[in-house]
Amino acid sequence: MMHRRLARDYETKPERSESMIRLAMISNLAKRATDEITITWHNP
């Protein structure tokens, strides 16, 4: 899980939480656009 911070409600301000979600979405979209492979602990 690359964005562990989003799994829990650590943020006290909704704006900060929204910003973290947006950063995670940008990261995911950039990886998809560049065909970058994320190394994970699970090898299928």
PDB file with SEQRES, HELIX, SHEET and CRYST1 records, atoms N, CA, C and O in Angstrom:
SEQRES   1 A   44  MET MET HIS ARG ARG LEU ALA ARG ASP TYR GLU THR LYS          
SEQRES   2 A   44  PRO GLU ARG SER GLU SER MET ILE ARG LEU ALA MET ILE          
SEQRES   3 A   44  SER ASN LEU ALA LYS ARG ALA THR ASP GLU ILE THR ILE          
SEQRES   4 A   44  THR TRP HIS ASN PRO                                          
HELIX    1 AA1 ARG A    4  ALA A    7  5                                   4    
HELIX    2 AA2 PRO A   14  ALA A   33  1                                  20    
CRYST1    1.000    1.000    1.000  90.00  90.00  90.00 P 1           1          
ATOM      1  N   MET A   1       0.849  -1.169   0.000  1.00  0.00           N  
ATOM      2  CA  MET A   1       0.000   0.000   0.000  1.00  0.00           C  
ATOM      3  C   MET A   1       0.894   1.231   0.000  1.00  0.00           C  
ATOM      4  O   MET A   1       1.591   1.505   0.977  1.00  0.00           O  
ATOM      5  N   MET A   2       0.869   1.945  -1.070  1.00  0.00           N  
ATOM      6  CA  MET A   2       1.779   3.074  -1.232  1.00  0.00           C  
ATOM      7  C   MET A   2       1.339   4.318  -0.447  1.00  0.00           C  
ATOM      8  O   MET A   2       2.172   5.156  -0.102  1.00  0.00           O  
ATOM      9  N   HIS A   3       0.074   4.438  -0.173  1.00  0.00           N  
ATOM     10  CA  HIS A   3      -0.430   5.634   0.503  1.00  0.00           C  
ATOM     11  C   HIS A   3      -1.080   5.236   1.819  1.00  0.00           C  
ATOM     12  O   HIS A   3      -2.293   5.357   1.986  1.00  0.00           O  
ATOM     13  N   ARG A   4      -0.276   4.768   2.736  1.00  0.00           N  
ATOM     14  CA  ARG A   4      -0.777   4.273   4.019  1.00  0.00           C  
ATOM     15  C   ARG A   4      -1.464   5.353   4.835  1.00  0.00           C  
ATOM     16  O   ARG A   4      -2.378   5.073   5.612  1.00  0.00           O  
ATOM     17  N   ARG A   5      -1.026   6.569   4.658  1.00  0.00           N  
ATOM     18  CA  ARG A   5      -1.591   7.683   5.428  1.00  0.00           C  
ATOM     19  C   ARG A   5      -3.089   7.838   5.174  1.00  0.00           C  
ATOM     20  O   ARG A   5      -3.823   8.310   6.043  1.00  0.00           O  
ATOM     21  N   LEU A   6      -3.540   7.444   3.991  1.00  0.00           N  
ATOM     22  CA  LEU A   6      -4.950   7.576   3.644  1.00  0.00           C  
ATOM     23  C   LEU A   6      -5.805   6.473   4.262  1.00  0.00           C  
ATOM     24  O   LEU A   6      -7.031   6.581   4.274  1.00  0.00           O  
ATOM     25  N   ALA A   7      -5.184   5.425   4.769  1.00  0.00           N  
ATOM     26  CA  ALA A   7      -5.934   4.309   5.346  1.00  0.00           C  
ATOM     27  C   ALA A   7      -6.507   4.660   6.716  1.00  0.00           C  
ATOM     28  O   ALA A   7      -7.458   4.024   7.172  1.00  0.00           O  
ATOM     29  N   ARG A   8      -5.949   5.644   7.360  1.00  0.00           N  
ATOM     30  CA  ARG A   8      -6.419   6.080   8.678  1.00  0.00           C  
ATOM     31  C   ARG A   8      -6.814   7.551   8.613  1.00  0.00           C  
ATOM     32  O   ARG A   8      -6.422   8.270   7.693  1.00  0.00           O  
ATOM     33  N   ASP A   9      -7.578   7.983   9.579  1.00  0.00           N  
ATOM     34  CA  ASP A   9      -8.026   9.372   9.611  1.00  0.00           C  
ATOM     35  C   ASP A   9      -7.097  10.179  10.520  1.00  0.00           C  
ATOM     36  O   ASP A   9      -7.466  10.546  11.636  1.00  0.00           O  
ATOM     37  N   TYR A  10      -5.881  10.451  10.022  1.00  0.00           N  
ATOM     38  CA  TYR A  10      -4.896  11.194  10.800  1.00  0.00           C  
ATOM     39  C   TYR A  10      -5.098  12.699  10.703  1.00  0.00           C  
ATOM     40  O   TYR A  10      -4.733  13.440  11.615  1.00  0.00           O  
ATOM     41  N   GLU A  11      -5.671  13.143   9.615  1.00  0.00           N  
ATOM     42  CA  GLU A  11      -5.792  14.573   9.373  1.00  0.00           C  
ATOM     43  C   GLU A  11      -6.946  15.169  10.176  1.00  0.00           C  
ATOM     44  O   GLU A  11      -8.023  14.580  10.271  1.00  0.00           O  
ATOM     45  N   THR A  12      -6.704  16.335  10.745  1.00  0.00           N  
ATOM     46  CA  THR A  12      -7.754  16.995  11.520  1.00  0.00           C  
ATOM     47  C   THR A  12      -8.529  18.002  10.668  1.00  0.00           C  
ATOM     48  O   THR A  12      -9.680  18.314  10.972  1.00  0.00           O  
ATOM     49  N   LYS A  13      -7.917  18.500   9.625  1.00  0.00           N  
ATOM     50  CA  LYS A  13      -8.576  19.469   8.753  1.00  0.00           C  
ATOM     51  C   LYS A  13      -8.998  18.789   7.450  1.00  0.00           C  
ATOM     52  O   LYS A  13      -8.197  18.083   6.837  1.00  0.00           O  
ATOM     53  N   PRO A  14     -10.234  18.992   7.025  1.00  0.00           N  
ATOM     54  CA  PRO A  14     -10.698  18.376   5.782  1.00  0.00           C  
ATOM     55  C   PRO A  14      -9.874  18.804   4.556  1.00  0.00           C  
ATOM     56  O   PRO A  14      -9.687  18.019   3.627  1.00  0.00           O  
ATOM     57  N   GLU A  15      -9.387  20.043   4.560  1.00  0.00           N  
ATOM     58  CA  GLU A  15      -8.594  20.527   3.432  1.00  0.00           C  
ATOM     59  C   GLU A  15      -7.296  19.729   3.291  1.00  0.00           C  
ATOM     60  O   GLU A  15      -6.864  19.418   2.181  1.00  0.00           O  
ATOM     61  N   ARG A  16      -6.695  19.409   4.408  1.00  0.00           N  
ATOM     62  CA  ARG A  16      -5.449  18.635   4.398  1.00  0.00           C  
ATOM     63  C   ARG A  16      -5.708  17.213   3.894  1.00  0.00           C  
ATOM     64  O   ARG A  16      -4.922  16.668   3.119  1.00  0.00           O  
ATOM     65  N   SER A  17      -6.804  16.629   4.336  1.00  0.00           N  
ATOM     66  CA  SER A  17      -7.175  15.290   3.892  1.00  0.00           C  
ATOM     67  C   SER A  17      -7.434  15.281   2.387  1.00  0.00           C  
ATOM     68  O   SER A  17      -6.997  14.373   1.680  1.00  0.00           O  
ATOM     69  N   GLU A  18      -8.137  16.284   1.913  1.00  0.00           N  
ATOM     70  CA  GLU A  18      -8.413  16.388   0.478  1.00  0.00           C  
ATOM     71  C   GLU A  18      -7.116  16.538  -0.317  1.00  0.00           C  
ATOM     72  O   GLU A  18      -6.977  15.961  -1.396  1.00  0.00           O  
ATOM     73  N   SER A  19      -6.178  17.302   0.208  1.00  0.00           N  
ATOM     74  CA  SER A  19      -4.891  17.490  -0.465  1.00  0.00           C  
ATOM     75  C   SER A  19      -4.113  16.180  -0.566  1.00  0.00           C  
ATOM     76  O   SER A  19      -3.499  15.894  -1.593  1.00  0.00           O  
ATOM     77  N   MET A  20      -4.143  15.387   0.506  1.00  0.00           N  
ATOM     78  CA  MET A  20      -3.435  14.108   0.498  1.00  0.00           C  
ATOM     79  C   MET A  20      -4.056  13.144  -0.516  1.00  0.00           C  
ATOM     80  O   MET A  20      -3.345  12.392  -1.183  1.00  0.00           O  
ATOM     81  N   ILE A  21      -5.376  13.172  -0.627  1.00  0.00           N  
ATOM     82  CA  ILE A  21      -6.055  12.321  -1.613  1.00  0.00           C  
ATOM     83  C   ILE A  21      -5.697  12.756  -3.026  1.00  0.00           C  
ATOM     84  O   ILE A  21      -5.460  11.921  -3.898  1.00  0.00           O  
ATOM     85  N   ARG A  22      -5.658  14.058  -3.247  1.00  0.00           N  
ATOM     86  CA  ARG A  22      -5.291  14.568  -4.574  1.00  0.00           C  
ATOM     87  C   ARG A  22      -3.854  14.184  -4.943  1.00  0.00           C  
ATOM     88  O   ARG A  22      -3.588  13.810  -6.085  1.00  0.00           O  
ATOM     89  N   LEU A  23      -2.928  14.275  -3.981  1.00  0.00           N  
ATOM     90  CA  LEU A  23      -1.551  13.880  -4.252  1.00  0.00           C  
ATOM     91  C   LEU A  23      -1.451  12.395  -4.591  1.00  0.00           C  
ATOM     92  O   LEU A  23      -0.690  12.010  -5.479  1.00  0.00           O  
ATOM     93  N   ALA A  24      -2.207  11.571  -3.895  1.00  0.00           N  
ATOM     94  CA  ALA A  24      -2.217  10.142  -4.169  1.00  0.00           C  
ATOM     95  C   ALA A  24      -2.765   9.865  -5.571  1.00  0.00           C  
ATOM     96  O   ALA A  24      -2.243   9.014  -6.292  1.00  0.00           O  
ATOM     97  N   MET A  25      -3.820  10.589  -5.950  1.00  0.00           N  
ATOM     98  CA  MET A  25      -4.401  10.407  -7.275  1.00  0.00           C  
ATOM     99  C   MET A  25      -3.426  10.839  -8.367  1.00  0.00           C  
ATOM    100  O   MET A  25      -3.305  10.168  -9.392  1.00  0.00           O  
ATOM    101  N   ILE A  26      -2.738  11.944  -8.154  1.00  0.00           N  
ATOM    102  CA  ILE A  26      -1.754  12.421  -9.125  1.00  0.00           C  
ATOM    103  C   ILE A  26      -0.628  11.406  -9.270  1.00  0.00           C  
ATOM    104  O   ILE A  26      -0.180  11.123 -10.381  1.00  0.00           O  
ATOM    105  N   SER A  27      -0.176  10.861  -8.155  1.00  0.00           N  
ATOM    106  CA  SER A  27       0.882   9.855  -8.185  1.00  0.00           C  
ATOM    107  C   SER A  27       0.444   8.620  -8.973  1.00  0.00           C  
ATOM    108  O   SER A  27       1.196   8.108  -9.803  1.00  0.00           O  
ATOM    109  N   ASN A  28      -0.771   8.146  -8.711  1.00  0.00           N  
ATOM    110  CA  ASN A  28      -1.277   6.962  -9.416  1.00  0.00           C  
ATOM    111  C   ASN A  28      -1.425   7.218 -10.907  1.00  0.00           C  
ATOM    112  O   ASN A  28      -1.058   6.368 -11.719  1.00  0.00           O  
ATOM    113  N   LEU A  29      -1.959   8.379 -11.280  1.00  0.00           N  
ATOM    114  CA  LEU A  29      -2.139   8.697 -12.691  1.00  0.00           C  
ATOM    115  C   LEU A  29      -0.800   8.857 -13.412  1.00  0.00           C  
ATOM    116  O   LEU A  29      -0.662   8.449 -14.565  1.00  0.00           O  
ATOM    117  N   ALA A  30       0.174   9.445 -12.739  1.00  0.00           N  
ATOM    118  CA  ALA A  30       1.499   9.607 -13.345  1.00  0.00           C  
ATOM    119  C   ALA A  30       2.156   8.247 -13.584  1.00  0.00           C  
ATOM    120  O   ALA A  30       2.801   8.037 -14.611  1.00  0.00           O  
ATOM    121  N   LYS A  31       1.991   7.333 -12.640  1.00  0.00           N  
ATOM    122  CA  LYS A  31       2.545   5.981 -12.818  1.00  0.00           C  
ATOM    123  C   LYS A  31       1.871   5.260 -13.977  1.00  0.00           C  
ATOM    124  O   LYS A  31       2.533   4.555 -14.739  1.00  0.00           O  
ATOM    125  N   ARG A  32       0.569   5.431 -14.114  1.00  0.00           N  
ATOM    126  CA  ARG A  32      -0.140   4.803 -15.228  1.00  0.00           C  
ATOM    127  C   ARG A  32       0.289   5.389 -16.560  1.00  0.00           C  
ATOM    128  O   ARG A  32       0.457   4.661 -17.539  1.00  0.00           O  
ATOM    129  N   ALA A  33       0.466   6.701 -16.601  1.00  0.00           N  
ATOM    130  CA  ALA A  33       0.833   7.380 -17.845  1.00  0.00           C  
ATOM    131  C   ALA A  33       2.232   7.005 -18.307  1.00  0.00           C  
ATOM    132  O   ALA A  33       2.504   6.984 -19.508  1.00  0.00           O  
ATOM    133  N   THR A  34       3.115   6.711 -17.372  1.00  0.00           N  
ATOM    134  CA  THR A  34       4.498   6.390 -17.728  1.00  0.00           C  
ATOM    135  C   THR A  34       4.774   4.893 -17.720  1.00  0.00           C  
ATOM    136  O   THR A  34       5.911   4.469 -17.932  1.00  0.00           O  
ATOM    137  N   ASP A  35       3.737   4.088 -17.475  1.00  0.00           N  
ATOM    138  CA  ASP A  35       3.876   2.623 -17.402  1.00  0.00           C  
ATOM    139  C   ASP A  35       4.908   2.188 -16.380  1.00  0.00           C  
ATOM    140  O   ASP A  35       5.568   1.164 -16.556  1.00  0.00           O  
ATOM    141  N   GLU A  36       5.051   2.958 -15.317  1.00  0.00           N  
ATOM    142  CA  GLU A  36       5.976   2.614 -14.239  1.00  0.00           C  
ATOM    143  C   GLU A  36       5.401   1.451 -13.441  1.00  0.00           C  
ATOM    144  O   GLU A  36       4.217   1.442 -13.105  1.00  0.00           O  
ATOM    145  N   ILE A  37       6.245   0.477 -13.142  1.00  0.00           N  
ATOM    146  CA  ILE A  37       5.812  -0.672 -12.369  1.00  0.00           C  
ATOM    147  C   ILE A  37       6.198  -0.457 -10.912  1.00  0.00           C  
ATOM    148  O   ILE A  37       7.355  -0.173 -10.602  1.00  0.00           O  
ATOM    149  N   THR A  38       5.228  -0.594 -10.029  1.00  0.00           N  
ATOM    150  CA  THR A  38       5.464  -0.429  -8.604  1.00  0.00           C  
ATOM    151  C   THR A  38       5.899  -1.756  -8.013  1.00  0.00           C  
ATOM    152  O   THR A  38       5.234  -2.774  -8.207  1.00  0.00           O  
ATOM    153  N   ILE A  39       7.000  -1.751  -7.298  1.00  0.00           N  
ATOM    154  CA  ILE A  39       7.471  -2.960  -6.640  1.00  0.00           C  
ATOM    155  C   ILE A  39       6.630  -3.190  -5.395  1.00  0.00           C  
ATOM    156  O   ILE A  39       6.495  -2.295  -4.561  1.00  0.00           O  
ATOM    157  N   THR A  40       6.072  -4.371  -5.267  1.00  0.00           N  
ATOM    158  CA  THR A  40       5.255  -4.692  -4.115  1.00  0.00           C  
ATOM    159  C   THR A  40       5.800  -5.932  -3.431  1.00  0.00           C  
ATOM    160  O   THR A  40       6.687  -6.601  -3.961  1.00  0.00           O  
ATOM    161  N   TRP A  41       5.275  -6.238  -2.264  1.00  0.00           N  
ATOM    162  CA  TRP A  41       5.701  -7.422  -1.540  1.00  0.00           C  
ATOM    163  C   TRP A  41       5.064  -8.674  -2.118  1.00  0.00           C  
ATOM    164  O   TRP A  41       5.508  -9.787  -1.834  1.00  0.00           O  
ATOM    165  N   HIS A  42       4.035  -8.500  -2.922  1.00  0.00           N  
ATOM    166  CA  HIS A  42       3.301  -9.635  -3.470  1.00  0.00           C  
ATOM    167  C   HIS A  42       3.725  -9.890  -4.911  1.00  0.00           C  
ATOM    168  O   HIS A  42       3.601  -9.008  -5.760  1.00  0.00           O  
ATOM    169  N   ASN A  43       4.216 -11.071  -5.186  1.00  0.00           N  
ATOM    170  CA  ASN A  43       4.579 -11.459  -6.551  1.00  0.00           C  
ATOM    171  C   ASN A  43       3.586 -12.495  -7.061  1.00  0.00           C  
ATOM    172  O   ASN A  43       3.619 -13.643  -6.618  1.00  0.00           O  
ATOM    173  N   PRO A  44       2.707 -12.118  -7.980  1.00  0.00           N  
ATOM    174  CA  PRO A  44       1.700 -13.070  -8.475  1.00  0.00           C  
ATOM    175  C   PRO A  44       2.314 -14.180  -9.311  1.00  0.00           C  
ATOM    176  O   PRO A  44       1.598 -15.056  -9.797  1.00  0.00           O  
TER     177      PRO A  44                                                      
END                                                                             
